[in-house]
Amino acid sequence: MMWGGMQNTVQTSESVTAGTPAKSANAGHWSWETLTDDKPHLVFVMSIGLGLSIWEAAGRLLSGVLLAPPSDVLVHFAAKIADGSLPVAFASSIQHMALGYGLAILVALPVGIALGRSPSFATACEPIINAVYAIPPVAFIPFLIVWFGLYFEGRVALVFLMCFFEILINVQQGVRNVDEGLLEAAESLEVRGLKLYHSVVLPAALPFIFTGLRVGIGRAVNAMITAELFFAAVNVGKMLKDSGNAFDTAAMFGIILSLSIFGLVCQEAVQLAERRLLPWHHREAA
């Protein structure tokens, strides 16, 4: 009887143990990994705040010529916006950036589709494309100055050159990776020619195309300021160069901050268009 009672007691305690979740040894223990998993936005804000605090402290310790603190940068940034000089400069800079980016899209789309659909055309062109793509675009600036001059046309050419290959390669890969089953189904329905590209190839390649557009717009912003620094100094590039000549690091950081914000806005605009036009793609990615 006693042994049976002990067995029942053991079984009862085992069943209670099995039915009750065991407390983790780390329960209530805070860790950085837990915080990053549970509250990533809080970690992002904390990291930005820490970085700005270190920068502010370093800027106060060093000479303003070497490193301006972020508080001074924000003051200069706000002053340039308030007096209208920075918005006016950006309005002029956007013109050659938009034209060069638009031309890159217009040329890269048909060429990329042809490369993706025609193996023989790709075999003939890819060595040349890869060779030119490997050369830093800045190395072409002396040629662009000779061919297009120092002003608007030269800046447009540099933006085009820096965007074109990023968009082209993504379009080519998107067209090349179209599901063969879709193409066979279209062929069985006698969908051929331009209708095949309009109804099957382009819609299937759109995720790759938007990736190229998103990377390309970032390169366009890069090319916009590069052209204004290396060609005739105008607009935002002139403001940055003048600030550098005056050793005004606060003004320089303010202009760089504006370029960063502008680049983020451009990329977010492309991503927003992608979400609106390809909601199915984002649902699958999620």
Buried (B, 14 or more C-beta within 10 A) or exposed (E): EEEEEEEEEEEEEEEEEEEEEEEEEEEEEEEEEEEEEEEEEEBEEEEEEEEEEEBBEEBEEEEBEEBBBBEBBBBBBEBBBEEEEBEEBBEBBBBBBBBBBBBBBEBBBEBBBBBBBEEEEBEEBEEEBEEEBEEEBEEBBEEBBEEBBBEBBBBBBBBBBBBBBBBBBBBBBBBBEBEEEBBEEBEEEEBEEEEBBEBBBBBBBBBBBBBBBBBBBBBBBBBBBBBBBBBBBBBBBBBBBBBBEEEBBBBBBBBBBBBEEBBEEBBEEBBEEBEEEBEEBEEEEE
